[in-house]
Amino acid sequence: MRERLLRWETVLLTLCVLVLAYGAISTDGFAEADNISFLLLDYSEVALLAFALLPIVLTGEIDLSVASVLGFCSALTGALWNAGMPFETIVPLVVGAGVVLGSINAVLIVRFGLPSLAVTIGTLGLYRGLAYVVLGDGAVTGFPSTYRPLATDSLGFLPYVTILVIVVGIIAAVVVHYTPVGRALYAIGLGEQTARFSGIRVDRIKMSLYLVSGGLAALASLIFTLRYNSARADNGNGLELAVVAAVLLGGVSIFGGRGTVFGVATAVLLMAGLRNVLFLGDVSNEIQNVITGLLLIISVLVPASARLFARRKRQHPTAEPTLDEEESCPAPTVSSQRS
């Protein structure tokens, strides 16, 4: 029972409840249905990208290009809409484009064996640059009113997009925690070579993860574009910071092999609530970015400190009882001399 209470997910859930309670008590309008809908909508894209990044980080890899894939797909949406293409045709094309961008990351990382950090930093800039090539500096607006409500309206206080996020989260939880694929993700993160010797198809799994990441980033781009009714090349710029912070704050080890979907979902809700409280308190975006950066540092520092403490505790077991035992027992050499 004590270990369950001290789990990082429990700490996150407690912090989340405290932040939401503080907002409801101290901030006018925080607990109103419209604001709750806005709070959930504000981090819907972050949640989708975090669920895409979670299994990748579990394997010990990273994808920093997710926000740039979102930006490119948003720009592509605007360019195709400008060209007079029906929105029903644009949707599968954009999702397919996201999968293609994810496959480029996959090929470079899996087939060529390049470090995922270096590759996705490179494609972060590459995909964002391609977004400007596709659409330029302008913005495209006037998307069909028949689809925009799907990204803006709510069922009571629950936005339609949040329902989609919940469905994606449930699917991610089932796959990660209750299927052989999920067990393989943890095995790869704990030791890739051991996983290979165990018969796990490491390369195929990693390839699939980056394809899914690209597809979910494209889906998030469609939501982002419709929600703001604006397709721009800089859409989602800097969003990767919030996504990585949500995943690491959710208790997922940056080295792989540890983390839960529930932890990531709770971290997203915590960050959304905190951002909303700051927004209603007229705190500037710069300060909000500083807080997000601090959360990212804390999310790495706390687990690392806990592991270091546990390691030192194992290396230095209870020494005092041993010393007492030695003092209470005569040394064998002394006894032999007296005999």
N, C-alpha and C positions, 0 to 999 in steps of 0.2 A: 504493500500500500504506500509506503514511504517513497519507494523508487518511482511509482507512478505519479505521485504528487510532485516530485522533483524533476520529472521529465521536462525537456525544453518545450514541448508542445503544450504542456499544462501551464508553464510560465507564460507562454505567448497568449494562451487563451485568457488567463487572468489579466494580463496587460491590456488585451483587447477589450475586455469587459470594463476595466477601469477607465480607459480612454473614452469609450462610448458613454459610460455613466457620467464622466466629467463633462463631456460635451453637452449631454442632455441637461445637466444641472446648471452649468455656467454660461452656456451660449444660447442666446435667443434664437429660436427657429431650428435648432439642431435636430430635435426629435420629431419635427413635422414630416409628414409623408413625402412631400415634394423634395425636401432636403435629403431624406434617406434614399430616395430614388436617384437623386443627383450623386450622392456619395457612392452608390453601387455602380452607377454608369461611369463615373469618373475613372475607375480603376478596372473596368471590364477588359480593356485591351491588355493591360498589365497582367491580369489574371490568366488570360488565354496564352500569352507569351510565357508566363511563368510555368504553366502546365506543360508547355512545349519544351521548356529548358530543363525542367526537373529530371526526366529520365536521362537526358544527356549528361548532366552533372553527376548523376548516380553512377555512370560508367567511368567517371574520372575525366570527362571531356568538358568542353565549354562551347557556347555559340553566342558570340557577342554581336552577330550581324542581324539578329531578329528584328530590331527596330528599323534597320536599313532595308530589310526585305519588306517590312510594312510600308516604308516610304516609297520604295520602287513600285510596289503593287498599287498603292494609291495613285501615283503618277500615271501608271499604265491604265488604271480605271478612268482617269480624267482624259487621257489621250484617246482611248477607244470611244468614250462617250462623245467627245468632240468630233470624232469621225462619223458619228451618226449610228453607231452600233447599238442594238437593243441591249438593255441592261441584263436581260435574261441570258444573253450570249456572253456578256462581259464577265459575269460571275465565274463560270467554269474556266474561262481563259485566264483570269487573274489568279485563281487558285492553282491552276496548272503552272503558271509562271512562278508562283511561290515554291512549288515543288521542284521546279527546275533549278531555282537558285539554291534551294537546300541540297539538291543533288551535286551541285558544284562544290559546295563545302564538303560533302560526303566523299567525293572522289579524291579531293586534295588531301583530306585527313586520313581516310581509310586506305585508298589504293596507293597513294604516294607516301603515306606514313609521315606526313608533315604535322607539326604540333597544332592542335586545334586552336590554341590561344593566338598564335601568329596568323594562322589562316583566317580566322574569323575577324581579327582586327583588320586584316587586309580587305576582306570582302565587305566589312562594315563601310569602309571608304569607297570601295568599288561600286557597290549597289546603290549607295547614296548618290554617287556621281552619275551613274546610269539613269537614276530617277530624273536628274536635271537634264540629261540628254533627251529623255523621252518627252518631258513636259516643259522644260525651261523654268523660269522664275515665276511664271504666272500661276493663277489658280483657276480651276474649272468648277463651276457651281451649277445649280439648276437640275439636280438629279431627280428622278421620278418620285412624286409624292406618294405613290402607291407602296414604295419600299422604305422610304425614310422613317415612317412610324415604327418599323421593326427595330430600328436602332435608337429611337428616342422615347417611345411610349412605354407605359407600364401597365401591368395587371395589378391594380391596387397600388401598393408601394413598391412592388417587385417589377423592375424593368424586364422586358422580353429578352434583352441581351443577357441579363443576369441569369435567366432561366437556361439560356444556352451555355453560359459559363458553368452553371451547376451540373448540367448534363456532361459537359466535357470533363469536369472534375471527377464526377462519379466514374466515368469510363477510365480516366487515368488511374483512379484509386483501385478499381477492379484489376486493371492490367498490371499495375506495379506491385500490388500486395497479394493478389490471389491467383496469379497465373504463372506458368513456367517461365514466360518471358520476363516477368517481374523479378523472379528469383535469379534469372540470368543477369539482369541489370546489376543487382547487388554483387553477384559473384564477379562480374567483370570489374566493378569498381574496387573490390577488395584485392583482386589479383588477376590481371588479364591473362598472364601466361598459364596460371593454374586453371582459369576458366577454359582456355583453349584445350589444355590436356584433359579436361573433364568432358570434352565433346561439345561445348557451347560454340555456336557459330558467331563468334565475336564480330567479324567484319559485316556479316549480313545484318545483325542487330543494329550496329552503329550506323550503317547506311540507312536503314529504315527510320531511325530516330531523327536524322537530319532531314529526310524527306517529310516526315510528319511535322517537324518544326517549321519548315518552309510553308507547308500547307496551312498550318494554324496561323502563322504570321500573315499570310495572304487573307485569311478569313478575318483576322483582326483589322486588316487594312480596310476591308469593305465596311466593317462596322464603324471604324474611325471616320471614313470618308462620308458615309451617310449621316452619322451623328452630327458632324460639323457642316454638312452640305458643302464640302470643299475638298477638292483633290489637289494636293500640292506635293512638290518634291521633298519638302522639309517636314512633312507630316510624320509624327513620331520621333522627331529628332531628339536625342538624349534619353529616350525611353528605356534604352538598355540598362541604364543605371538603376532605375526603379525595379526592373525585372530581375536583375542579378541580386539586388538587395532583398527582394521578396523571397527568392529561392534560398539564399544563404541565411537570411533571418529566420526562415522556416525550419532551420535545423539541418539542411542538406549539406553534407561535408563537401568542401571544394575539392577534396582528394578522391571523392567517390565512395560508394559502398554504404552510405548511411543517409537517411532522410525519409520523410513521409509526405504524402499528398495532403493530409490533414494539416501538417505543420505549415506547408506553403500556403494553403488556403487561409489559414488563420493569420499568417504574416501579411498577406494581401489585404485582408479585412482590417488589420491593425493599422497598416500604412494608409489605407483609404480613410479610416476614421480620424487618424492623426492629421492627415492633410486637410480634411474637411474642417476640423476644429481650427486649424491655423488659418484656413481660407476665410472662415467666418469671423475670425479675429483680426482680419486685415493684415496678416503677416505676409511679407513680400515673397515672391517666388524664389528669390535668391536665398532667403533664410530657409525656405522649405527644402531647397536643394542641399543646403548645408546639413540639415537634419537627416535627409536621405543618405548623404555620405557618411554621417556619423553612425546611422543604423547599419550601413554596410560594414563599417569597421568593427562595430560591436558584434555583428553576426559572425565575423571571422575570429575575433579576439576571444570571445567567451568560450566557444567550443575548444579552441586551441589551448586556452588556459586550463580548462577542465581536464583535457587529455594530459597536459604536462603535470598537473597535480596528481592525477591518478598514476602516472608513470613513476613519479618520485615516491609515491606511497608504496608502490610495489617494490621498488629498488631498496627502500629503507623500511623494512618491516619493524615491528615493535622491538626495539633494541633494549629498553630498560629492563624488562623481565629477564632477559638473557644475562645482563650484567649482574642482577641480583642473584641469579642462580649461581653464577661463577663465584661471587663473593661468599656465598653460603656453603660452598663445597670446597674442601681442601684440594690443592693442586696435587696431581699424581706424583710429581717429582719429589715434593716435600715428604709425602707419605713413604716413598720408597727409601729416602735417606734415613728416616727414623727407624724403619725396620732394619 
